[in-house]
Amino acid sequence: MTMAKRERIYLFDTTLRDGQQTPGVDFSVEDKIAVAKLLDDFGFDYVEGGYPGANPTDTAFFSKKRTEKAAFVAFGMTKRAGVSASNDPGLAALLQSASDAICFVAKSWDYHVRVALGCTNEENLESITASVEASVAAGKETMVDCEHFFDGYKANPDYALACAKAAHKAGSRWVVLCDTNGGTQPAEIREIVGAVIAAGIPGAYLGIHAHDDTGQAVANSLAAVEAGVRQIQGTLNGIGERCGNANLVTILPTLALKPAYAEHFTTGIPTEKLADLSRLSHGFDELLNRAPEPQAPYVGASAFATKAGIHASAVLKEPETYEHVPPESVGNTRRVMVSDQGGKSNFIAELKRRGVAVDKADPRLDTLIALVKEREAEGYAYEGADASFELLARRTLGRVPEFFRVDGFRCMVERRFDANGELKTVSEAVVRVTVDGETLMSVAEGHGPVNALDIALRKDLGKYQAEISDLALADYKVRILNGGTEAITRVLIESFDGTGARWWTVGVSDNIIDASFQALMDSIVYKLVKNRDTADAAEENAA
């Protein structure tokens, strides 16, 4: 039996336009060029870049075509009522931009036509028709985002349909139904999309643009596909105004890997390309200078992480027991975390992944498990501090050399007036270390006591100094584990080096400086151990 021909779903990315509505996100022209290249290389069908004429950044961005394979889309409003298409400056900016396509936003809720546009329903329909006709005549692929369509349909179905029909009749390639306020439910989406198709606009000309205000933008997009639409608009990692837009990073693998969709639909992105999905998602977060969401579906660091002992044991025997798709299919990895919830199988698997072989019957393994559980009861969190766990494991199994010894440290914070009479807070740290029997003392000032301590500790490690020259701190997190001024403090530090490797270390103490120092020490020692592992591996390969 041959499978029925699969229907094509077109993916429309609006990260650079609607995604820019995200609080705290503000793309430069260079940022937009970089993101457009990421999207184009990955294989999205449409890349919407912004609103030429509305601001200098978008106008500059649309001065030339920024994609090679994807259709480069300019966004803008339909012409104003009472002005001809040829005399509307906003429409002229869209037509003159170096775009392949234009996506118009049009009101489709009569309430908004009256309140926001201040024109008649008929004038709004005329603006849609004239704008689409002008765009088509200019050789642009044209689409219309029917703003507030679902709310508009519920308030006045005849008028919402009239707006969609006007766009379709005028020659719009896509009529996109927008859940602009993000409050429509999946069942309503299915019903209303069905009504639009029944009214005479084929599903092959319809798109969906969903917002996530009830956490259902992905579900609503998929419901619309089931009802007949063939274009999905969304953003990378679901960024967007308020609660965000439909997340294309979640929608794409669902369409490609879930039989309910994969057997009926295809996208322009080959399944093997999905192996780059995690890299795309995390690379975009790096560009935004924000930490990736660990629990993001498919691509999050915790998406295939198992902590509970019974689950972890099952995953190690048969991954399918707790994994809905293979992690490698989306470029992610399986993680079985060590914690006070875990059993022996967790620890053995995690140690093996780190190149530390240990027998199940080895009594030192029981010592390690007991130690982890005892320390986690004190406040340590090894599931979030992979490097500290590895060092603890290696030390328990007798495999970490003493590179140097810290004999003591002192931190001072002084608040004083400088020579100009301005109030300043100065932090200074002194660290004494012994390397190969030689005592070294370093003094440093920093932006706060932890920064001063970090600089002093790494100022002079004798023969190891050159090895840590590329070590840098990426993130520093402090968590108070109980209340009061005598609280226990947990410090997590993320470090990286010139190889691009990143690792987390942890320290716990009733003194925040001491907790920070523990995490800093682990970071440096881990770096030295990692260097030796890398050198040993290189020697083995050479041999």
Secondary structure, DSSP 4 states (H G I P E B T S, - for coil): -PPPPPEE-EEEE-TTTTGGGSTT----HHHHHHHHHHHHHHT-SEEEEE-BTTBHHHHHHTTS---SSSEEEEEEEPPPTTS-GGG-HHHHHHHHSS-SEEEEEEE-SHHHIIIII-S-HHHHHHHHHHHHHHHHHTT-EEEEEEETHHHHHHH-HHHHHHHHHHHHHTT-SEEEEEETTS---HHHHHHHHHHHHHTT--GGGEEEEEB-TTS-HHHHHHHHHHHT--EEEEBGGG--STT-B-BHHHHHHHHHH-HHHHTTEE-SS-GGGGGGHHHHHHHHHHHHT----TT-TTTSTTTTEE-SHHHHHHHHH-GGGT-SS-GGGGT---EE--STT--HHHHHHHHHHTT----TT-HHHHHHHHHHHHHHHHT--GGG-HHHHHHHHHHHTT------EEEEEEEEEEEEE-TTS-EEEEEEEEEEEEETTEEEEEEEEESSHHHHHHHHHTT--GGGGGGGTT-EEEEEEEEE-SSSTT--EEEEEEEE-TT--EEEEEEEESSHHHHHHHHHHHHHHHHHHHHHHHHHHHHHHH-
